[in-house]
Amino acid sequence: MDDLGVDVLLVSLGADLPYLTGYEAMPLERLTMLVVPRDDEATLVVPRLEAPRVVERPEAFTVLPWDETDDPVGIVAKLSGTPGVAAIGDRTWARFLVDLVASLPGTAWRKGSEVTSPLRSVKDDAEIRALRRASAAADRVATQLQSGQIPLVGRTEHEVSQDIGHRLVDEGHVRVNFAIVAAGEHAASPHHEPGERVIGRDEVVLCDFGGTMPDGYCSDITRCVWTGGEPTAEMRDLYAVLQDAQAQAVDAATVGTPCEDVDGVARRLITEGGYGAHFIHRTGHGIGLEEHEDPYLVGGNCERLVPGHAFSIEPGIYLAGRVGARIEDIVIASDAGPESLNHVTHDLVVVDA
């Protein structure tokens, strides 16, 4: 905050709050807000009926419950003083920001992530261990998929998605964040919503899934399988280009490398393979308490990787209306080189399921 000239940090909903306090606020119309003045103690302003859920940490912050007839925005404004610059959490509801702007005239506003993202994006040893546990749990489900333990043919995408979600919970997750199941032509839609399409034989099934573990850290993995016989020549060619691009992008994710250069490696190889126009998203995103957070591996992001950065490497190729594929691992940047946290095979496994 001192480096950025921020006088007060105001954090409401989203992962910044549990990162700083250990408390995750419910998305209510009642305001919860951590007030962190640059030169004073932090205060967690919380609805009184929610206060019993807060584990108090007096060495870090004071809890200030407010009653139903109180003005919580007024309380926050008073605690904030007369800041020249305030940073407000990116996930704060607009209704509260509008009222705070009116209550703090003359204050300039910045995104809270300018303060918190540089902290959260670099994981310490305990966080890396948490991400390893999350990835290992996701790997166990991916292994079940690749070994044919998850029935596919004759079931709808939705049924398989629900099955994968249950398995994530069985393997230790407390919440399923997503379980994309996209068969055949649907695999050409990167964020396909699993529906009533029945999975058949001799087609690709793209599965992208992840969840949140009890400690709050997330998993995220994508693997593709082929049902029944041998993949088509088109699918084999597409997948070989993709597999090489994903592997080389992982290898390129070394400490000191700009994020955009990692994206550039995957993009160049896919373009050279003839599929450049069909890679339509960034190569990766950070991961931690949220499934998507800084750093983002995308063109234009010149931030250099540092030890402790955790992110996905997930190039994809999507031939609209026909077929698609994506391969995704979670990777840690370290002085010893990139560490992939997912270890199940990247091959296009043929399953009889």
Secondary structure, DSSP 8 states (H G I E B T S, - for coil): -TTTT-SEEEE-SSTHHHHHHS------SS--EEEEETTS-EEEEEEGGGGGG----TTTEEEEEE-TTS-HHHHHHHHH-S-SEEEE-TT--HHHHHHHHHHSTT-EEEETHHHHHHHHTB--HHHHHHHHHHHHHHHHHHHHHHTT-S--TTSBHHHHHHHHHHHHHHTT-SEEEEEEEEEGGGGGSTT----S-B--SSSEEEEEEEEE-TTS-B--EEEEEEESS---HHHHHHHHHHHHHHHHHHHH--TT-BHHHHHHHHHHHHHHTT-GGG--S-SEEE-SSSSSEEEEESTT---B--TTBEEEE--EEEETTTEEEE-BEEEE--TT--EES--S--S-EEE--
